[in-house]
Amino acid sequence: MWGVIDIGSNTVRLVAYALEDGRLRPKLNKKYAAGLAGYVDAGGNIQEEGVRRLIEILLDIRALLEYVRLEAIFPFATAFLRNSVNGPAVLERVQAATGFSIRILTGEEEALFDYYGILYSQVNPCGLAVDVGGGSTELAFFMDKQPVLTTSIPWGSLNLYKAFVSDLMPTPQEARQIRREVQARLERLELPLGSLISQPIYSVGGTARASLALLSQEYKRLAGKNGYTLADLRAYLQRAQDKPREVLRGILCASPDRVHTILPGLLVFETVAKYCHTQSFVVSEYGVREGYLSHVLKERGDLHA
């Protein structure tokens, strides 16, 4: 078995995989709700408490791995360390304290590995993979099952919450601010829309999975399905504005660890879909972890294309 440690802005996750029938299958999955982006100060530096929290989690993982036989472990970090002013110094300190050699993915690499990950599912020849993380959002456009653009915008569910939301849930005015900011970022990119217009969005990551759980709870007809429409998403966001207490109760039941970040994340999905003229979402079980691990194993010769 091989393992990855995914150090994100919201969570840190250890996943161990075995190779079965030429495919990576998860055998162990341990999640830490770390909220690391919450330890970044106004100057973009990771505070001491955040460094200690990350070291604490990685030492716990190190102790756990004494009981799990892995051929290799591949830790990687995304926006939390990538966008931090003191990220390189923090990385050195964390490696010295834990022994883990951590690779920081660029936004483009993260988007590309998201794309590699969704290939573990059935996908159309053309489309868009979108991963709304805590500190950034990755987009991978593909045509004829080949990536044509991988890019990233520096807004995710957690830093949008910190920047724009004054309470647990966005007010209508705060939701409009989030939509405007995300759209402005999209407009700065040269996106290869064209024939990709109206293709489905393959949504990736924890926000994507939580969105499906929430909408399936709200709309029973979605139970057992792996996606929903833009109309479904918009109706849910409207309900969050009209009846925030009821929606809050539903979030606390379905995704309590994302109670303050899920709605900003859904607003990102909605804004991307509107901008790309997309009407449907397919939620992928696979994403950056599987994509990154398959890439590394192919480079090592342990996994064949």
Residue pairs with C-beta under 8 A, 6 or more apart in sequence:
1 16
1 17
1 18
1 27
1 68
1 69
1 70
1 71
2 16
2 17
2 24
2 70
2 71
2 72
2 73
2 74
2 293
2 297
2 302
3 14
3 15
3 16
3 17
3 28
3 65
3 68
3 70
3 72
3 73
3 74
4 14
4 15
4 17
4 73
4 74
4 75
4 76
4 289
4 292
4 293
5 12
5 13
5 14
5 58
5 61
5 73
5 74
5 75
5 76
5 100
5 102
6 12
6 13
6 15
6 76
6 78
6 288
6 289
7 36
7 54
7 75
7 76
7 77
7 78
7 80
7 81
7 102
8 36
8 77
8 78
8 79
8 80
8 133
8 134
8 135
9 36
9 37
9 78
9 79
9 80
9 133
9 134
9 135
9 136
9 156
9 158
9 159
10 33
10 34
10 35
10 36
10 37
10 133
10 134
10 157
10 158
10 206
10 258
10 261
11 31
11 32
11 33
11 34
11 134
11 206
11 257
12 31
12 32
12 34
12 36
12 54
12 57
12 58
12 61
13 29
13 30
13 31
13 32
13 289
14 28
14 29
14 30
14 61
14 64
14 65
15 26
15 28
15 29
15 30
15 289
16 26
16 27
16 28
16 29
16 68
16 70
17 24
17 25
17 26
17 27
17 290
17 293
18 24
18 25
18 27
19 25
19 302
19 303
22 304
23 120
24 120
24 290
24 293
24 294
24 297
24 303
28 68
30 61
30 64
32 57
32 60
33 257
34 53
34 54
34 57
35 134
35 158
36 46
36 50
36 53
36 54
36 80
36 134
37 79
37 80
37 134
37 135
37 156
37 158
37 159
37 162
38 50
38 158
38 162
39 46
39 47
39 49
39 50
39 51
39 53
40 46
40 47
40 50
40 80
40 84
41 47
43 85
44 83
44 84
44 85
45 84
45 85
45 86
46 80
46 81
46 84
46 86
46 87
46 90
51 90
51 93
51 94
54 90
54 94
55 93
55 94
55 97
55 98
58 75
58 94
58 97
58 98
58 100
59 97
59 98
62 98
62 99
62 100
65 73
71 302
73 100
74 103
74 292
74 293
74 296
75 100
75 101
75 102
75 103
76 102
76 103
76 104
76 105
76 292
77 91
77 102
77 103
77 104
77 105
78 104
78 105
78 110
78 133
78 135
78 136
78 288
79 107
79 133
79 134
79 135
79 136
79 154
79 156
80 134
80 135
81 87
81 90
81 91
81 102
81 104
82 104
82 105
82 106
82 107
82 135
82 136
83 135
83 136
83 154
84 90
87 104
91 102
91 104
94 100
94 102
95 101
95 102
105 113
105 288
105 292
106 152
107 136
107 138
107 151
107 152
107 153
107 154
108 150
108 151
108 152
109 150
110 131
110 136
110 138
110 152
110 288
111 129
111 131
111 138
111 139
111 140
111 150
111 151
111 152
112 140
112 147
112 150
112 291
113 287
113 288
113 291
113 292
113 295
114 129
114 131
114 138
114 140
114 204
114 205
114 287
114 288
114 291
115 129
115 140
115 142
115 147
115 150
115 291
116 290
116 291
116 292
116 294
116 295
117 204
117 284
117 286
117 287
117 288
117 289
117 290
117 291
117 292
117 294
118 129
118 202
118 204
118 284
118 286
118 287
118 291
119 145
119 286
119 291
120 285
120 286
120 290
121 202
121 282
121 284
121 285
121 286
123 145
123 202
123 282
124 199
124 200
125 143
125 144
125 145
126 142
126 143
126 144
126 195
126 196
126 199
127 141
127 142
127 196
127 199
127 200
127 201
127 202
128 139
128 140
128 141
128 142
128 196
128 199
128 200
128 201
128 202
128 272
128 276
128 278
129 138
129 139
129 140
129 142
129 201
129 202
129 203
129 204
129 284
130 137
130 138
130 139
130 201
130 202
130 203
130 204
130 208
130 269
130 272
131 137
131 138
131 203
131 204
131 205
131 208
131 287
131 288
132 156
132 157
132 203
132 205
132 207
132 208
132 265
132 268
132 269
133 156
133 157
133 205
133 206
133 207
134 156
134 157
134 158
134 159
134 261
135 154
135 156
135 158
135 159
136 152
136 153
136 154
136 155
136 156
137 152
137 153
137 155
137 156
137 182
137 268
137 272
138 150
138 151
138 152
138 204
138 288
139 149
139 150
139 151
139 152
139 153
139 191
139 272
140 147
140 149
140 150
141 147
141 148
141 149
141 150
141 191
141 192
141 196
142 148
143 192
143 195
143 196
148 192
149 191
149 192
151 189
153 182
153 185
153 186
153 189
154 185
155 181
155 182
155 185
155 268
156 265
156 268
157 207
157 258
157 261
157 262
157 264
157 265
157 268
158 261
158 264
160 178
160 181
160 182
160 264
160 265
160 267
160 268
161 260
161 261
161 264
163 181
164 170
164 174
164 177
164 178
164 181
164 264
165 174
165 260
165 264
166 174
168 248
168 259
168 260
169 240
169 244
169 247
169 248
169 260
169 263
170 178
170 240
170 263
170 264
170 267
171 241
172 241
175 237
175 241
175 263
175 267
178 264
178 267
178 268
178 271
179 267
179 270
179 271
182 267
182 268
182 271
182 272
183 271
183 274
183 275
186 271
186 272
186 275
187 275
191 275
191 276
193 276
193 277
196 276
197 276
197 277
197 278
198 277
198 278
198 279
199 278
200 227
200 278
200 280
200 281
200 282
201 269
201 272
201 273
201 276
201 278
201 280
201 281
201 282
202 281
202 282
202 284
203 211
203 269
203 281
203 282
203 283
203 284
204 284
204 286
204 287
204 288
205 287
205 288
206 258
207 258
207 261
207 262
207 265
207 266
207 268
207 269
208 269
208 281
208 283
208 284
209 283
210 254
210 255
210 258
210 262
210 265
211 228
211 233
211 262
211 265
211 266
211 269
211 281
211 283
212 222
212 226
212 227
212 228
212 283
213 254
213 255
214 236
214 250
214 251
214 254
214 255
214 262
215 222
215 228
215 232
215 233
215 236
216 222
216 223
216 224
216 225
217 250
217 253
217 254
218 236
218 239
218 250
219 228
219 232
222 228
222 232
226 282
226 283
227 280
227 281
227 282
227 283
228 280
228 281
229 279
229 280
229 281
230 270
230 273
230 274
230 278
230 279
230 280
230 281
231 279
233 266
233 269
233 270
233 273
233 281
234 270
236 247
236 266
237 263
237 266
237 267
237 270
239 246
239 247
240 247
240 263
248 259
251 258
251 259
251 262
251 263
252 259
255 262
258 265
269 281
272 278
273 279
273 281
294 303
297 303
298 304
298 305
